């Protein structure tokens, strides 16, 4: 089942990270998948803005989603 992320007014890097983390937590995406797989869950009209925001923060579409989540806390 395809789950589309609800569209905020703008996709800031924090919103992108939050949505990616949510999709990983829900096991819809795996943290080792490429960032570009997020495009399936973001409305097509919003994707160019997301790409620009990722590039502005030095993320490549081929980077792993885990790179977006690198500041996530891990517990034993």
C-alpha positions in Angstrom: 0.0 0.0 0.0 1.4 3.4 -1.0 1.3 5.9 1.8 1.6 9.5 0.6 3.2 12.0 3.1 0.8 14.8 3.9 2.1 18.0 2.2 3.4 20.7 4.6 3.6 24.2 3.3 7.3 23.8 2.6 9.7 20.8 2.9 12.5 22.0 5.2 15.3 19.6 5.9 13.9 19.0 9.3 10.5 18.0 7.8 12.2 15.7 5.3 14.2 14.0 8.1 11.1 13.6 10.3 9.1 12.1 7.4 11.9 9.7 6.5 12.3 8.6 10.1 8.6 8.0 10.3 8.6 5.9 7.2 11.5 3.9 8.6 9.9 3.4 12.0 6.7 2.2 10.3 8.9 -0.2 8.2 7.7 1.2 5.0 11.2 2.1 4.0 14.6 0.7 5.1 17.3 3.0 6.3 19.7 1.5 3.8 17.6 2.5 0.8 18.6 5.5 -1.3 17.1 8.9 -0.4 15.4 9.0 -3.8 13.0 6.3 -2.7 11.3 9.0 -0.7 9.9 10.3 -4.0 7.3 7.6 -3.9 5.8 9.1 -0.7 6.0 12.8 -1.5 3.6 14.4 -4.0 5.3 14.8 -7.4 4.6 18.5 -7.4 6.6 18.9 -4.2 9.6 16.7 -5.2 11.6 19.4 -7.0 11.5 21.5 -3.8 12.6 18.5 -1.7 15.5 17.8 -4.1 16.6 21.4 -3.8 16.4 21.3 0.0 18.4 18.1 0.1 21.1 19.5 -2.2 21.3 22.7 -0.2 22.2 20.5 2.8 24.7 18.4 0.9 22.6 15.3 0.6 22.8 13.3 -2.7 19.8 11.3 -3.9 21.9 8.2 -4.0 22.9 8.6 -0.3 21.2 6.2 2.1 18.2 7.3 4.2 20.3 6.5 7.3 22.4 9.6 6.4 19.3 11.7 7.0 18.8 9.9 10.3 22.4 10.1 11.5 21.5 12.1 14.6 18.9 9.6 15.8 19.5 8.2 19.3 20.2 4.5 19.6 19.4 2.6 22.8 20.8 -0.8 23.8 
